[in-house]
Amino acid sequence: MWFLVFLFLWGTITGNNDTQTNEITIDEPVVRVLEQTKSHRPAGNRTLHQIYGDAVHAYLEEDWDRCIEGFNEVTHGYKVYKRMVINCREKCRTKAAGATPILPENIEDLHFYEKKVRETLCLLTCNQEYREIAGSKALKTLPRETEYKLVDNRVYEYLHICYYQKHRYQDAANAVFTFLVRHPDHEASVEALKHYLTLPSVEAENVVNLETPYYVSVYFKGVSAYENEDYADAAVLFETSLRSYMESEEQCRLYCEGHFDQGWHPEFTSSIANHFAYCLKCKRFCHQQLNSINGDYRKDMLRSHYNYLQFSYYKLGKLKSACAAVESYLLFDPVDETMIHNKEYYSAQPAVKQEYFRPRQEALMYIKRQEYELILLKYISDEFSVFDAKMKKRSRPKPTDEGRDKELGKVK
């Protein structure tokens, strides 16, 4: 296990190679993504589910070239698919929010429903534009089982073997390492990685997680700059990582707003409430996904940015920014003794004003939303649990007279 821990950390911080990662960065222009989609349009207008199945079939037939091509195609295609779904939802929400209501009076919450109608019309247009470029099946809903395999890095369980068979050993090492990030106890893959590292063409320092998010790479570059006391670079890198983290969480939350099979035909209000609760539970899981770094869960991933930033800004003489970072950190952990001490230290500085201790807007909004959502989820859970208990009690059959007599030990 220590062997893997070392590689996980090393691969995150120092890895650098030319292996295709299929990454579509947050800041990549949508036009470029569409151009890539057009140039990588699946042969025969296949769905991602079909491409995945064909790649598995190629693996079983030991057609290693087609295996590599197929799994890379489905990995890249899934990222493009997600990016376009998210982009359409983001664009349409912004467009609807900026539209002037048909009437100024918000009668019976009609402004809310009007926005949702506008969003829907926009989504229909946006999705159709994407289909015209990527093919009619490009936005066909993925079976949940197939999407889970893609999210779970199952592609790389096959891909590393296909690379190995083609003597692409560095690529094989990267692929199996990526699989191990999600499955660190998979013994066969651990042994495969150990074997790959003995091969002369494989360099351990270049073994990387092919699914490392952008914010993670930038974050560890910031840590490196911070430890080297290069505080100017550290501040820039942590600001970039923080912004990327927030954007990644927003994208995750938008992706949660997909279809929902309720399994029944509820009334209008019940339908809205059920779908909302389903999406909200999904959204509350996003930060857990973002805080999983190479298989290691870091609960303090987000707030640690503010810790690094407060000290970096202090060393740069930017006390106002340092104080704002301190106050932002304390929103997440108000009883952290070290940060409380830092606040007291800054407060004692002659150049520091009390109004400097205002949390940054993105941190304040994040905490407020989190607090509201958690309270709301608890309310939903508590109230519906009470309702379910009442319904079960009412539906319990009442004992007959004969049954009651038997319970009392009486015989007529």
Protein Blocks (a to p, Z undefined) as FASTA:
>chain_A
ZZmmmmmmmmmmmgccfbdehiacfklcfklmmmmmmmmgcehiiafklmmmmmmmmmmn
opaklmmmmmmmmmmmmmmmmmmmmmmmmmmmmmmmmpccfblbdghhlmmmmmmmmmmm
mmmmmmmmmmmmnopklmgccdfklmmmmmnommmmmmmmmmmmnopaklmmmmmmmmmm
mmmmlmklmmmmmmmmmpmkbcfklgccfkbcfklmmmmmmmmmmmnopaklmmmmmmmm
mmmmmmmmmmmmmmmmmccdehpacdfklmmmmmmmmmmmmmmmmmmmmmpgghiacfkl
mmmmmmmmmmmmmmnopaklmmmmmmmmmmmmmmlmklmmmmmmmmmpmklcfklmccdf
klmmmmmmmmmmmmmmmmmmmmmmmmmmmmmmmmpccddfklmmmmnopaZZ
